[in-house]
Amino acid sequence: MAHPTPPVVRREADVDVEATMRDGTVLRADLYRPAGAGPWPVLLARTPYGKQDPGVLARLDPWAATRRGYLVVVQDCRGRFRSDGRWAPLAHESADGHDTVRWASRLPGADGRVVLYGPSYLGHTQWAAIATQPPELCAAAPELTWWDPYDGLLARGGAVELGLVTHWTLTLGYDVLERRYADRPTERRWARTELDAAVEDLVTRTYWELPAERPPSLRRLGLPLPAPAPAPGSPHGLRMPPVLVVAGWFDCFLQGGLDSYTAARRAGTPAALIVGPWSHTDQSGGVDGPDFLLSRELDWFDRHLGQDGGQDPPEPPVLVYVLGADHWRRLETWPPESVQVPWHLHQDGRLSRDAPERDSPPDLFRHDPENPVPTHGGALLMAPGLPPGPLDQAGVEQREDVLVYTGEPLTEPLEVMGRISVHLVADSSAATTDWVARLCDVDPQGVSRNITDGILRARDVDRHVDHGVGVGADRAREHAIDLWSTAYVFRPGHRVRLQIASSCFPRWDRTLEASEQRVFHDAARPSRLVLPVVPRRPPAGSP
């Protein structure tokens, strides 16, 4: 780096520095200053998890950023920990983000420029501030966060994100109750006991409560749920600063990261993307040290603040970890060019690129809401005991309410990069039902591991389920299920597999009517998996 690096001097942070929002509410932040007189650009993070929380500070590492010449500001969101006001998830982040950026730019020692960083909800606070276009905002690095709240935060495919929202709301409830009952110790003890029980019994009781949109445990405790909030806006009308987007293949907000990068590119702003083999809480895979992300974010900020001396040549802006091949790859854009290749479902559980047979009877199974298909791995963020990532699917695939379609062993690598979909021609005896599709890789030993999946809640408003007529062939409809995206290489000897079910609980809420399900795969009603296949590159030296 061309600019001088301040000496390694650890000083005490300026604690609880006050910022007054436009409505008079006071938010408080801790400031971490580099050694020397400055002025410096401000690196701002806004968090609902506590500005002095050890996990937050370990990820933000503010002292490391001061050694790169940044004045770091870590602020508690409205209604959280040391900040005043009432906690209402998502509701105030645009206005408060705008006001905080403007306030931070005028801090003693600040040079008037502000950049944003941080993961998860801290990433959302960045997009919320970007939408208001404060003039001092120069760059941002939103990590592991959503774009459309109805595609991964509040809902997915019309189903409620029960596992994520319930667990998140409960864990954030401790500070809510401490503040609410600060002067009422008896009520605080009762509420804390109720909250502890809801958290401890999450898998066995709380997730099963109805209605799923607002479980009774949350209502009794008066815990605020995330309010519906739109994506930051049309990229055609939004002026964005340069953004470095960080996502993980097994993060619950994976597609939001990819979509926000695409929106930034369409808006014409400088944008870069890093996608690792990560979940929401673990970014250790595929990297050589804990500062992998922070160092790249600070390099990005240096470049766009003109602090790198112009010496770093621009690299291709997309860096993705290719699962299956287990290596990083630079790309010019995301998604890369690919060919949409259909893999058709066939009778007897076969999956192939061959066209379906003319006469092929449908496959049947029964959905029982009292015994839903359990969540086992995936791009999720849930209670302990329900881990994310690629897991052995044997227990799921042995169930009678899960259809499994498997291809022949591959003779050459199959590289898939981009968004995956399933077009399912199916019917249900219920007016409302869910269709869950999951792409898996079966290794030569027969172990099936999940890659990516999706859900679609299908409603037939014309059906009269109380007539007892069951499933009718004339009711078959094609349902497009979005499995989000991946970068994956199926190796030779491995097989492509697709699961079809009608539940994945408690990740998504379940439909409550038992139903008979039919999946069609004949020539007139072809069900198929569509993979974005990257054409094989010819060997070096080939014409």
C-alpha positions in Angstrom: 0.0 0.0 0.0 1.3 3.5 -0.9 -0.1 5.4 2.1 1.8 5.2 5.4 0.4 2.6 7.9 0.0 4.0 11.4 2.0 2.4 14.2 0.5 -0.5 16.1 -0.8 1.3 19.2 -3.8 -0.1 21.1 -5.7 2.7 22.8 -8.9 2.8 24.7 -12.1 3.3 22.6 -14.3 6.4 23.0 -17.3 4.7 24.6 -21.0 5.7 24.2 -20.5 8.7 21.9 -23.9 10.1 21.3 -25.6 10.8 17.9 -29.0 12.5 17.8 -31.4 11.3 15.1 -33.8 13.6 13.3 -36.6 12.7 15.8 -34.5 13.4 18.8 -33.7 9.8 19.7 -30.1 9.4 20.9 -28.0 6.4 19.5 -24.7 5.6 21.1 -21.5 4.3 19.5 -17.9 3.3 20.4 -15.1 5.0 18.4 -11.8 3.4 17.7 -9.1 6.0 16.6 -5.8 5.4 14.8 -2.7 6.8 16.3 -1.9 10.3 15.1 -3.7 13.4 14.3 -5.7 12.3 11.2 -7.9 13.1 9.5 -9.1 9.7 8.5 -12.1 8.1 6.6 -14.7 6.7 8.9 -15.5 2.9 8.8 -19.0 2.6 10.2 -21.0 -0.5 11.4 -24.4 -0.4 13.0 -25.5 -3.5 15.0 -28.5 -4.8 17.0 -26.3 -7.4 18.7 -24.4 -5.1 21.1 -21.5 -2.9 20.1 -19.3 -4.5 22.7 -20.4 -8.1 22.0 -17.3 -10.3 21.7 -18.6 -12.0 18.6 -19.4 -8.7 16.9 -16.0 -7.3 17.7 -14.2 -10.4 16.6 -15.7 -10.1 13.2 -15.4 -6.3 12.8 -11.9 -6.2 14.4 -12.0 -2.4 14.7 -8.4 -2.1 16.0 -7.1 -3.9 12.9 -8.9 -1.4 10.8 -7.4 1.5 12.7 -4.0 0.2 11.8 -5.0 0.6 8.1 -5.9 4.3 8.8 -9.7 4.2 9.5 -11.6 5.8 12.3 -13.9 3.0 13.2 -17.5 3.6 14.6 -19.6 0.8 16.0 -23.1 1.9 16.9 -26.0 0.2 18.7 -29.2 0.3 16.6 -32.2 2.1 17.9 -33.7 0.4 20.9 -30.7 -2.0 21.4 -28.4 -2.1 24.3 -26.9 1.4 24.9 -29.0 3.3 22.3 -32.4 4.9 23.2 -35.7 4.4 21.5 -37.8 1.3 20.8 -36.5 -1.7 19.0 -38.6 -2.4 15.8 -36.6 -4.7 13.5 -36.0 -3.2 10.0 -38.3 -0.2 10.7 -35.8 2.6 11.4 -32.6 1.6 9.7 -33.0 3.9 6.6 -33.5 7.1 8.5 -31.1 6.2 11.3 -28.5 5.0 8.8 -28.7 8.3 6.8 -28.5 10.4 10.0 -25.6 8.4 11.4 -23.5 8.6 8.2 -23.9 12.3 8.2 -23.0 12.6 11.9 -20.0 10.3 11.6 -18.6 12.3 8.7 -18.4 15.3 11.0 -16.7 13.6 14.0 -13.4 15.1 15.2 -10.6 13.5 13.2 -12.9 12.4 10.4 -12.1 13.5 6.8 -15.7 13.7 5.7 -15.8 10.3 4.0 -17.7 7.3 5.3 -17.6 3.6 4.3 -19.8 0.8 5.7 -19.1 -2.8 6.7 -20.4 -5.7 8.7 -22.4 -9.0 8.2 -26.0 -10.1 8.6 -28.3 -7.4 10.0 -25.3 -5.1 9.9 -25.3 -5.7 6.1 -29.0 -4.8 6.0 -28.3 -1.5 7.8 -25.8 -0.7 4.9 -28.4 -1.3 2.2 -30.9 0.8 4.2 -28.5 3.7 4.4 -27.5 3.4 0.7 -31.1 3.7 -0.3 -31.2 7.2 1.3 -28.1 8.3 -0.6 -26.2 10.3 2.1 -23.6 12.4 0.2 -20.7 11.4 2.5 -21.2 7.7 1.8 -18.3 6.5 -0.4 -18.3 2.7 -0.4 -19.9 -0.3 1.4 -19.2 -4.0 1.9 -22.5 -5.7 2.8 -21.9 -9.3 3.9 -24.2 -12.3 4.3 -27.4 -10.3 4.1 -30.7 -10.3 2.3 -31.9 -8.2 -0.6 -35.6 -9.1 -1.0 -36.9 -9.8 2.5 -39.5 -12.2 1.1 -36.8 -14.4 -0.5 -34.9 -15.7 2.5 -35.6 -13.5 5.5 -39.4 -13.5 6.2 -40.4 -16.0 3.6 -39.3 -18.2 0.7 -41.4 -19.2 -2.2 -44.5 -18.2 -0.2 -43.7 -20.3 2.9 -42.8 -18.7 6.2 -39.1 -18.8 7.2 -40.1 -20.3 10.5 -36.7 -21.7 11.6 -34.8 -18.4 11.0 -37.3 -15.8 12.2 -38.5 -17.6 15.3 -35.0 -18.4 16.6 -33.7 -14.9 15.7 -36.6 -13.1 17.4 -36.2 -15.1 20.6 -32.5 -14.6 20.9 -32.8 -10.9 20.4 -35.6 -10.9 23.0 -33.3 -10.9 26.0 -32.3 -7.3 25.6 -35.9 -6.4 24.9 -37.1 -7.8 28.2 -34.2 -6.3 30.2 -35.1 -2.9 28.9 -38.9 -3.3 29.3 -38.7 -4.6 32.8 -35.7 -2.7 34.1 -37.6 -1.3 37.1 -39.9 -4.4 37.6 -37.6 -7.2 38.7 -40.4 -9.7 39.5 -41.9 -9.4 36.0 -38.5 -9.5 34.5 -37.8 -12.9 36.2 -41.1 -14.3 34.9 -40.4 -13.1 31.4 -36.8 -14.3 31.4 -38.1 -17.8 32.6 -40.7 -17.8 29.8 -38.0 -16.8 27.2 -35.5 -19.4 28.4 -38.2 -22.1 28.1 -39.2 -21.0 24.6 -35.5 -21.1 23.5 -34.7 -24.4 25.2 -37.9 -26.1 23.8 -37.5 -24.5 20.4 -37.3 -27.8 18.4 -39.7 -29.8 20.4 -42.4 -27.2 21.1 -41.9 -23.6 20.0 -41.5 -24.4 16.3 -44.7 -26.4 16.4 -46.8 -23.6 17.8 -49.6 -22.1 15.6 -50.0 -19.8 13.9 -46.5 -20.0 12.5 -46.5 -16.3 11.4 -46.5 -15.3 15.1 -46.1 -18.2 17.5 -47.9 -17.8 20.9 -44.6 -17.8 22.7 -43.6 -14.7 20.9 -47.0 -13.1 21.5 -47.0 -13.8 25.2 -43.6 -12.2 25.5 -44.4 -9.3 23.3 -41.3 -9.7 21.1 -41.2 -7.6 18.0 -41.0 -9.5 14.7 -39.2 -8.1 11.6 -41.6 -5.8 9.8 -42.0 -6.2 6.1 -39.5 -4.0 4.3 -38.9 -3.7 0.6 -35.6 -4.2 -1.2 -33.6 -0.9 -1.4 -35.3 0.0 -4.7 -35.0 -0.3 -8.4 -31.4 -0.3 -9.5 -32.4 2.0 -12.3 -33.3 4.8 -9.9 -30.8 4.2 -7.1 -27.4 5.8 -7.0 -25.1 3.3 -5.3 -21.6 3.8 -4.0 -19.0 1.1 -4.9 -20.0 -2.1 -3.2 -18.2 -5.3 -2.3 -20.8 -8.0 -1.7 -19.9 -11.1 0.4 -22.0 -14.3 0.3 -21.8 -17.9 1.3 -23.1 -21.0 -0.5 -24.7 -22.3 2.7 -25.8 -19.0 4.1 -29.5 -18.4 4.6 -29.2 -15.2 2.6 -27.1 -16.5 -0.3 -29.4 -15.4 -3.1 -29.8 -12.0 -1.6 -26.1 -11.4 -1.9 -26.0 -12.5 -5.5 -29.1 -10.5 -6.4 -27.7 -7.3 -4.8 -24.5 -7.7 -6.7 -26.5 -8.1 -9.9 -28.6 -5.0 -9.0 -25.4 -3.0 -8.4 -24.0 -4.0 -11.7 -27.2 -3.0 -13.5 -27.1 0.4 -11.7 -23.7 1.0 -13.3 -21.8 1.2 -10.0 -18.4 -0.5 -9.4 -19.2 -3.8 -7.8 -17.3 -6.9 -6.7 -18.5 -10.2 -5.3 -16.9 -12.9 -3.0 -18.8 -16.2 -2.5 -17.2 -18.7 -0.2 -18.0 -22.2 1.0 -19.6 -20.6 4.1 -22.6 -20.7 6.3 -24.0 -17.7 8.1 -21.9 -18.3 11.2 -18.8 -19.9 9.9 -16.5 -18.3 7.3 -13.4 -20.3 8.0 -13.6 -22.7 5.0 -11.3 -22.3 2.0 -9.3 -19.4 3.5 -5.9 -19.2 5.0 -6.6 -17.0 8.1 -9.2 -15.2 10.1 -8.5 -11.8 8.4 -9.4 -13.1 4.9 -12.5 -11.0 4.5 -11.5 -7.9 6.5 -8.3 -7.5 4.6 -10.1 -7.7 1.2 -12.8 -5.3 2.3 -10.2 -2.8 3.5 -8.3 -3.2 0.2 -11.6 -2.5 -1.6 -12.2 0.7 0.5 -8.6 1.8 -0.1 -8.9 1.5 -3.8 -12.2 3.4 -4.0 -11.0 6.1 -1.6 -7.8 6.6 -3.6 -5.7 5.4 -0.7 -3.9 2.6 -2.6 -1.8 4.9 -4.7 -3.3 3.4 -7.8 -0.7 0.6 -7.6 -3.1 -2.4 -7.3 -4.1 -3.5 -10.8 -7.8 -4.2 -11.1 -8.7 -7.9 -10.8 -11.8 -9.7 -12.2 -14.5 -8.5 -9.8 -16.0 -11.9 -8.9 -14.3 -14.5 -6.7 -16.2 -17.7 -6.1 -15.3 -20.9 -4.3 -16.2 -23.8 -6.6 -17.7 -26.6 -4.5 -16.9 -30.1 -5.5 -13.7 -28.9 -7.2 -12.7 -27.2 -3.9 -10.8 -24.2 -5.4 -11.3 -20.4 -5.8 -12.0 -19.0 -9.3 -12.0 -15.4 -10.6 -14.8 -14.5 -13.0 -15.6 -11.3 -14.9 -19.2 -11.4 -13.8 -21.9 -13.5 -12.1 -23.4 -15.7 -13.3 -21.0 -16.8 -16.0 -22.1 -17.9 -19.4 -23.9 -21.3 -19.2 -26.2 -23.6 -21.1 -29.6 -24.4 -19.5 -29.7 -28.2 -19.6 -32.9 -30.1 -18.6 -32.6 -33.3 -16.6 -36.0 -35.1 -16.9 -37.7 -37.1 -14.2 -38.6 -40.7 -15.2 -40.4 -43.6 -13.6 -38.5 -45.9 -11.2 -36.6 -42.9 -9.8 -34.5 -42.2 -12.8 -33.1 -38.8 -13.7 -31.5 -38.2 -17.2 -31.2 -35.8 -20.1 -33.4 -38.2 -22.2 -36.9 -37.0 -23.0 -39.6 -38.5 -20.9 -41.6 -41.6 -22.0 -44.9 -41.1 -23.6 -46.8 -43.3 -21.1 -45.2 -43.0 -17.6 -47.4 -43.3 -14.5 -47.1 -40.5 -11.9 -45.3 -41.0 -8.6 -47.4 -40.7 -5.5 -46.8 -39.8 -1.8 -48.7 -38.5 1.1 -48.0 -35.3 3.0 -48.7 -35.6 6.8 -48.4 -32.3 8.7 -48.0 -34.2 11.9 -45.0 -36.0 10.6 -43.3 -33.5 8.2 -40.0 -34.1 6.5 -37.3 -32.9 8.9 -34.8 -30.2 8.0 -31.3 -31.7 7.5 -28.6 -29.3 6.3 -28.8 -26.6 3.7 -28.4 -22.8 3.4 -30.0 -22.0 6.8 -29.7 -20.3 10.1 -31.5 -22.1 12.9 -31.4 -23.4 16.4 -28.4 -25.4 17.6 -28.8 -29.0 16.6 -30.0 -28.0 13.1 -26.7 -27.2 11.4 -26.3 -25.8 7.9 -24.2 -27.1 5.1 -23.9 -30.3 3.1 -25.1 -33.3 5.1 -25.7 -37.0 4.5 -29.3 -37.3 3.2 -29.8 -41.0 3.9 -32.4 -40.4 6.7 -34.4 -38.0 4.5 -34.3 -40.1 1.4 -35.5 -43.3 3.2 -38.8 -41.6 4.0 -42.0 -42.6 2.1 -43.0 -39.0 1.6 -39.8 -38.1 -0.3 -39.4 -38.9 -4.0 -35.8 -39.5 -5.2 -34.6 -39.3 -8.8 -31.0 -40.2 -9.6 -28.9 -40.0 -12.7 -26.3 -42.5 -13.9 -22.6 -42.2 -12.8 -21.0 -39.4 -14.7 -18.2 -40.1 -17.1 -16.8 -36.6 -17.1 -16.9 -33.5 -14.8 -20.2 -31.6 -14.9 -19.7 -28.0 -13.9 -22.8 -26.1 -12.8 -22.8 -22.3 -12.1 -25.8 -20.1 -11.7 -29.4 -20.3 -10.7 -31.1 -23.7 -10.6 -34.8 -24.4 -11.1 -37.2 -27.4 -11.1 -40.2 -27.4 -13.3 -42.5 -29.8 -11.5 -45.8 -31.0 -13.1 -47.7 -32.1 -10.1 -51.1 -32.2 -8.3 -52.4 -32.3 -4.8 -55.7 -33.2 -3.1 -55.2 -30.0 -1.0 -56.0 -26.5 -2.0 -52.7 -25.3 -0.6 -49.6 -27.4 -0.7 -45.8 -27.1 -0.7 -43.4 -28.5 -3.2 -39.8 -28.8 -2.0 -37.0 -29.6 -4.4 -33.4 -30.4 -3.4 -30.4 -31.0 -5.6 -27.8 -33.5 -4.2 -24.5 -35.1 -5.2 -24.2 -38.9 -4.7 -20.6 -40.0 -4.4 -19.2 -43.4 -5.6 -19.8 -44.8 -2.1 -23.5 -44.0 -2.4 -23.6 -41.0 0.1 -26.0 -38.3 -1.0 -25.2 -34.8 0.1 -27.4 -31.7 -0.4 -26.1 -28.8 -2.6 -29.1 -26.4 -2.8 -32.9 -26.5 -2.5 -36.0 -24.4 -2.6 -39.7 -24.4 -1.8 -42.9 -23.2 -3.5 -46.3 -22.8 -1.8 -48.9 -23.6 -4.4 -52.5 -22.5 -4.0 -55.5 -23.7 -6.1 -58.3 -21.2 -5.3 -60.7 -23.2 -7.5 -60.4 -26.5 -5.7 -63.2 -27.6 -3.3 -61.4 -30.0 -1.0 -64.4 -30.9 1.1 -65.9 -32.9 -1.8 -63.6 -35.8 -1.2 -62.9 -36.3 -4.9 -59.1 -36.7 -4.3 -56.6 -35.8 -7.0 -57.7 -35.3 -10.5 -55.5 -35.6 -13.6 -57.0 -32.3 -15.0 -55.6 -30.5 -11.9 -52.0 -31.1 -12.8 -50.1 -27.9 -13.1 -46.5 -26.9 -13.8 -44.8 -25.4 -10.8 -41.5 -23.5 -11.1 -39.4 -24.0 -8.0 -36.4 -21.7 -7.4 -33.4 -23.6 -5.9 -31.3 -20.4 -5.7 -27.7 -20.7 -7.0 -24.5 -22.7 -6.7 -21.0 -23.1 -8.2 -20.5 -26.9 -8.2 -18.5 -29.6 -10.0 -20.0 -33.1 -10.1 -16.9 -35.3 -10.5 -16.7 -38.4 -12.7 -18.3 -41.4 -10.9 -20.7 -39.1 -9.0 -24.4 -39.0 -9.7 -26.9 -36.1 -9.9 -29.9 -36.6 -7.6 -33.1 -34.7 -7.0 -35.4 -35.0 -4.0 -39.1 -34.0 -4.2 -41.1 -33.6 -1.0 -43.9 -31.4 0.5 -42.2 -30.2 3.7 -38.9 -29.2 5.2 -39.7 -28.5 8.9 -39.0 -26.5 10.9 -37.0 -24.5 8.4 -40.2 -23.6 6.6 -43.7 -23.7 8.1 -45.8 -26.6 7.0 -49.2 -26.7 5.4 -51.7 -28.1 7.8 -53.9 -30.3 5.6 -52.9 -33.9 5.0 -52.9 -34.5 1.2 -52.2 -37.0 -1.5 -49.5 -35.7 -3.9 -48.8 -36.8 -7.5 -45.7 -35.9 -9.6 -46.0 -36.4 -13.4 -43.2 -37.2 -15.8 -44.7 -38.3 -19.1 -44.1 -36.7 -22.5 -47.2 -34.5 -22.1 -46.3 -33.4 -18.6 -42.5 -33.4 -18.3 -41.1 -32.6 -14.9 -37.5 -31.6 -15.0 -34.5 -30.2 -13.2 -32.8 -27.4 -15.2 -29.0 -27.0 -14.5 -26.9 -24.0 -15.8 -24.0 -26.0 -17.2 -20.7 -24.3 -17.9 -19.3 -25.7 -21.2 -16.1 -27.6 -20.8 -13.1 -25.6 -21.7 -10.8 -27.3 -24.2 -7.4 -28.5 -22.9 -4.5 -26.0 -23.2 -3.1 -26.1 -26.8 -6.4 -27.3 -28.3 -7.7 -25.3 -31.4 
